[in-house]
Amino acid sequence: MAKNIGLTKDAGWQFGIRKTMPTNVETLWETFFSDRGLGYWAEGVDQNFSTFKEYSHIRTTWKHKDFEERAHLQVRFIPTKDKDKTTISIHVDNLKNESQREVTKKYWLVVIESLYLLTAP
């Protein structure tokens, strides 16, 4: 029996991505929440965050423009050992189906690559 990648037992379909950025956690956080950074990722995001821990993580809901339902969004900022780099982790769950997972994957891959370019030296 084939395993459905991204299908969870309790949280519907999910997608997650991590990428190490070439900047410290404070700079990445400031870039992420700058007007320019928000322009890359904030579309469809409920900015009344259920969790907002500065320089650490946020939790909220997100709705892609093509979806009827909202999904859960969590973004974490994880400093690396050398402190000059930060891993950003984006996790979305409560997606309706595999098709929404694929749309979500494409959307957040573009976001994370755009953020990388913003922080690259």
One Martini backbone bead per residue (centre of mass of N, CA, C, O) as a GRO file, in nm:
protein
  121
    1MET     BB    1   0.094   0.037   0.024
    2ALA     BB    2   0.071   0.361  -0.027
    3LYS     BB    3   0.208   0.650   0.084
    4ASN     BB    4   0.088   0.958   0.201
    5ILE     BB    5   0.243   1.234   0.161
    6GLY     BB    6   0.126   1.448   0.430
    7LEU     BB    7  -0.052   1.249   0.586
    8THR     BB    8  -0.233   1.259   0.872
    9LYS     BB    9  -0.410   1.147   1.140
   10ASP     BB   10  -0.519   1.459   1.263
   11ALA     BB   11  -0.416   1.716   1.038
   12GLY     BB   12  -0.423   1.619   0.774
   13TRP     BB   13  -0.257   1.797   0.563
   14GLN     BB   14   0.101   1.856   0.499
   15PHE     BB   15   0.373   2.109   0.521
   16GLY     BB   16   0.741   2.129   0.501
   17ILE     BB   17   1.016   2.370   0.558
   18ARG     BB   18   1.378   2.417   0.529
   19LYS     BB   19   1.617   2.698   0.574
   20THR     BB   20   1.932   2.830   0.549
   21MET     BB   21   2.039   3.143   0.644
   22PRO     BB   22   2.280   3.424   0.589
   23THR     BB   23   2.176   3.497   0.900
   24ASN     BB   24   2.071   3.620   1.171
   25VAL     BB   25   1.791   3.615   1.364
   26GLU     BB   26   1.735   3.920   1.380
   27THR     BB   27   1.754   3.986   1.076
   28LEU     BB   28   1.544   3.785   0.978
   29TRP     BB   29   1.308   3.889   1.142
   30GLU     BB   30   1.312   4.180   1.030
   31THR     BB   31   1.273   4.096   0.735
   32PHE     BB   32   1.009   3.932   0.763
   33PHE     BB   33   0.860   4.210   0.902
   34SER     BB   34   0.891   4.371   0.675
   35ASP     BB   35   0.748   4.506   0.411
   36ARG     BB   36   0.896   4.329   0.208
   37GLY     BB   37   0.860   4.055   0.349
   38LEU     BB   38   0.548   4.057   0.369
   39GLY     BB   39   0.510   4.053   0.056
   40TYR     BB   40   0.591   3.737   0.038
   41TRP     BB   41   0.391   3.599   0.296
   42ALA     BB   42   0.105   3.757   0.404
   43GLU     BB   43  -0.085   3.628   0.225
   44GLY     BB   44  -0.358   3.504   0.413
   45VAL     BB   45  -0.269   3.610   0.689
   46ASP     BB   46  -0.325   3.604   1.024
   47GLN     BB   47  -0.217   3.885   1.228
   48ASN     BB   48  -0.358   3.734   1.473
   49PHE     BB   49  -0.164   3.584   1.663
   50SER     BB   50  -0.149   3.309   1.874
   51THR     BB   51   0.169   3.327   1.829
   52PHE     BB   52   0.439   3.557   1.962
   53LYS     BB   53   0.790   3.501   1.948
   54GLU     BB   54   1.051   3.671   1.955
   55TYR     BB   55   1.297   3.518   1.760
   56SER     BB   56   1.121   3.233   1.710
   57HIS     BB   57   0.775   3.235   1.681
   58ILE     BB   58   0.476   3.146   1.494
   59ARG     BB   59   0.109   3.149   1.508
   60THR     BB   60  -0.154   3.066   1.266
   61THR     BB   61  -0.337   3.152   0.985
   62TRP     BB   62  -0.402   3.026   0.644
   63LYS     BB   63  -0.499   3.146   0.301
   64HIS     BB   64  -0.529   3.064   0.005
   65LYS     BB   65  -0.678   3.208  -0.270
   66ASP     BB   66  -0.788   2.899  -0.367
   67PHE     BB   67  -0.917   2.868  -0.088
   68GLU     BB   68  -1.166   2.811   0.161
   69GLU     BB   69  -0.969   2.719   0.371
   70ARG     BB   70  -0.798   2.707   0.665
   71ALA     BB   71  -0.472   2.701   0.795
   72HIS     BB   72  -0.193   2.606   0.968
   73LEU     BB   73   0.071   2.826   1.090
   74GLN     BB   74   0.434   2.778   1.120
   75VAL     BB   75   0.715   2.979   1.237
   76ARG     BB   76   1.068   2.927   1.258
   77PHE     BB   77   1.367   3.042   1.441
   78ILE     BB   78   1.699   2.892   1.401
   79PRO     BB   79   1.985   2.899   1.537
   80THR     BB   80   2.299   2.850   1.483
   81LYS     BB   81   2.600   2.786   1.620
   82ASP     BB   82   2.744   3.049   1.472
   83LYS     BB   83   2.504   3.288   1.453
   84ASP     BB   84   2.518   3.362   1.119
   85LYS     BB   85   2.273   3.166   1.113
   86THR     BB   86   1.935   3.063   0.993
   87THR     BB   87   1.663   2.861   1.049
   88ILE     BB   88   1.378   2.815   0.857
   89SER     BB   89   1.043   2.711   0.959
   90ILE     BB   90   0.773   2.570   0.768
   91HIS     BB   91   0.430   2.500   0.876
   92VAL     BB   92   0.150   2.316   0.733
   93ASP     BB   93  -0.186   2.249   0.836
   94ASN     BB   94  -0.507   2.148   0.758
   95LEU     BB   95  -0.534   2.025   0.491
   96LYS     BB   96  -0.761   1.881   0.270
   97ASN     BB   97  -0.541   1.792   0.041
   98GLU     BB   98  -0.307   1.715  -0.194
   99SER     BB   99  -0.353   1.966  -0.366
  100GLN     BB  100  -0.307   2.173  -0.141
  101ARG     BB  101  -0.021   2.080  -0.080
  102GLU     BB  102   0.101   2.158  -0.357
  103VAL     BB  103   0.032   2.458  -0.347
  104THR     BB  104   0.178   2.513  -0.081
  105LYS     BB  105   0.458   2.429  -0.172
  106LYS     BB  106   0.494   2.635  -0.399
  107TYR     BB  107   0.450   2.890  -0.233
  108TRP     BB  108   0.678   2.842  -0.004
  109LEU     BB  109   0.920   2.813  -0.195
  110VAL     BB  110   0.912   3.102  -0.297
  111VAL     BB  111   0.935   3.243  -0.027
  112ILE     BB  112   1.208   3.119   0.071
  113GLU     BB  113   1.375   3.217  -0.173
  114SER     BB  114   1.321   3.518  -0.138
  115LEU     BB  115   1.441   3.540   0.149
  116TYR     BB  116   1.720   3.451   0.073
  117LEU     BB  117   1.781   3.686  -0.123
  118LEU     BB  118   1.743   3.911   0.097
  119THR     BB  119   1.994   3.778   0.287
  120ALA     BB  120   2.206   3.782   0.091
  121PRO     BB  121   2.533   3.910   0.037
   0.00000   0.00000   0.00000
